Amino acid sequence: MNVEFDFTDRVVLVTGASGVLGSAVARAFDAAGATVAAADVVQPDEDDDFFQLQRISFYEGDFTDESSVETVVEDVIADHGEIDFLANIAGTWKGGTPLHDTDVETFDFLFDVNLKTMFLASKHAIPSLRETEGAIVSVSSRSSLEGGEGDGVYRASKAGVRLLTETIAEEHRGRIRANAVMPSVIDTPANREMMPDADFDRWVKPEEIAQTVLFLCSDAASVTSGAAVPVYGEA
């Protein structure tokens, strides 16, 4: 069964757009006709065809810095008139040490990149999203559902994403839908290099997660808000 989405004349802000998953989400919205404001602290690779996609504009900004986020959101609204959807894709993983051996810099880094970016982007996009009765989709993680050995700080930061998602859904009920997706292991070059003996076929592909993000922003999910949606693949 083929599923098609039509986001013509709708504007989406995608954070973390230079990363593998963020790029997949931006491309999926572009293919569905949306105007895409692709934001990241680093520009996409020059060899990428990102800038050749006609409906994608890039906005450079540090989404751990509130003034930078405010500027990007203001620029997107000035350029395109509104924000209909926010895809909080910025995030990262770091682990390998037990909690008592984890330095505070790692804690700050993970909470900044995984949770603070989601908080700040949502905070500043919400006024426009209330006007358009739009939607927010953020990236949590399957591992946020329980504690685990070696990456507890990462898990905690992603649990925070789920809780803030539920908070936004509650505070803006009837005006903004807010949901999260929960990947397990995403099939990326970095993960393949880190786990070369794994069964890659069981991992979920970025493009598959992107389709779930589009669904959660679409009218097909009009009654879904405050949810944490598994996107585990076969992992």
N, C-alpha and C positions, 0 to 999 in steps of 0.2 A: 504494500500500500504506500503510495506516495502522498506526502503532506506538503502543501504549499502555504506560505504565509504572504500576506500583502501589507506592507507597512509604508505604502506610498504616502508622501506628505507628512510623515511622522518623523520626529527627531529623537535620536538616541545618543546618550553620552556613555561611552565605554571607557572605563579606566583600565590601566594595565594593558593597553591596546598593542604595545610593542612585544608583548610576550606571546607564547604559543597559543594559550587559550584565549587571551584577549583579542589577538589577531583573528582567530577563528570566529569569535562572536561578532567582531566588526564586519568581517567578510560576509557572514550569514545575514546580518541585517542589510548590508549593501545589496546582496543578491535578492532580498525581499523588498527592495525599493525604498528603504528608509534613508534619510539623511543622517550620516554617521559622524559624530564628533568623537574622534579617537584621541584619547589623552594618555600620556605617560610621561615619566620623568626623563626617558631617553627616546630618541626618535627611532622609528623602524629601520632595519638594515637597508642601506642604500641599494643593495642588490635585489631587494624585495620589490614587488609590483604594487605595494600598498598605495603609493601616491598616484598610481595610474587608475585606480578605481574611482569612477566619476563622482560618487556620492559620499566619499570619505574625505574629511578634513582633519588634519592633525593639530592638536593643541598640546604644547609642551608645558608640563606643570608637575610640581612635586606635591602629591596628594597626601603627604604627611605634614605639610605646612598649610595652615589655614588660609593665609593671605594668598598663596598660590592657587589653592582650590577656589577661593572666592573669585579670583581674577578669571580663571578658566571658565567657570560657570557663567559669569557675566559676559565674557566674550562669546560663548556659545549662544546665549540668548540674544545678544546684540546681532550676531551673524544670522541666526536662523529663527528668531522670534520666540522660541519656547523650547522646553525640554519635555518630551512625552514619556521617555523611558530612561532609566538609569541602570546600567549593568556594571556592578561593582566587581570587576574581575581582578584588580590588582591584588597580588598576594605572593607568598613564597613559602618554602619549607626549609627548616634547618633543625637538625637533631643529631643524635648519636651519643649524647652524654646523659647520665642520670641527673636528676634535678639538683642534687647537692654539688655536682661538678659543673653546673651550667652558670656561665657568667651573666651578670646583669645586662651587659651589652647585648647579648643574644636575646634576653627577655625583651628589652626595649625595642630591638630591631623587629622581632616578630610581631609584637603588639602594634608597632607603628605601621608596618607594611600590611599586615592582615586585618587589623581591626580599626586603627585610627583612620586609614584611608577610606574605609567603608563608612565610618561615622561622619567624617568631614564632607565627603561627596554627597551623602544623603542629606546632611544638615543643610547644605547650600542649594541642593537641587529641589528640595521639598516644596518651597514656595511656588515654583513653576509647575511642579508635578501636581500640586493641589489644584491649580487652575486648569490643567489639562486632564485631570483625573487619570493620571498615568500610573506607572508601575515601576517598582524597583526589584531587581534580581541580584542577589549577592552570592558569593561563593563561600560556603562553609566547607565541611569535610566529613566524610564518614567517621574518621578517627576522633572527631569532636564528641562523639556519643559516649565515649568512655576513656578512662585513663589508659596510659600505655607506657612501656619502658623506652626511655631514651628521647622522647619527643613531647614530653608533657606540656611544655610551654607553647609549642605549636598547636597542640590539641586545645589548650585553653583559649588561645587567641581565636581559633575557629569556632569554638563554642560561643564565644562572645558575639561573633557574627550572627549566629542563630538567634541569640537572645535579643540583639538589637533589631533583627528582622521582625521578630514577634512584637517588639515594642512599637516599631513604626506602623505595623499593621493595625495594632490596637489604637494607637493615638490618631490615626488618620483613616479610620474605618469609614468606608463609603466614599472616600476621596482618592486614596492611593492604595493600590495593592502592593504588598511587599512579601516576597518569597525568597528562599535560599535554595541553592542546589548543593548536594553533598557528593562530590566525587570520591572514589577510592583512589587507586593509582591511575593517573592520566598517562596515556601513551605519548610521551614526548621524547625527543632525543636525549635530554638530560637524564630522564628516568631510565631509559634503555642503557645509557652508559653507566649509571649507578647500580643497576640491577641486571647485568648482562645475561644471567642464567634464568631469568623469569620467563614465563609464558606470556609474551606480548599480546597474543590473540585474546587473552582474558581481560586486558586493560581496556578502559573506555577511551575512545578517540576524542580529541578536542572538538571536532566537527559535530560529533553526536551530542556532546554537552551543549554546544551552541544551539542546536535545534530545540533542546529543552528550554533554554533561556528564551528563545523566540516564542515558544508555546506559552510560557508563563507571562509574557508581555501581551499576548494576543487575546482577542475576545473569547477564544475557546477556553481560557482560564479565568473568565470574569468572576467566577464564584470562589476562586482560590486565593487566599491571602493568609499570611502568617505560617505558611507551610515550609518544611524542610524536605526537599524532594530528593530521594536517592538517585544517583546517576552512577551506579557501580559497574556497569558492564557485566562481565561474568567473573569479576574478581571477588 
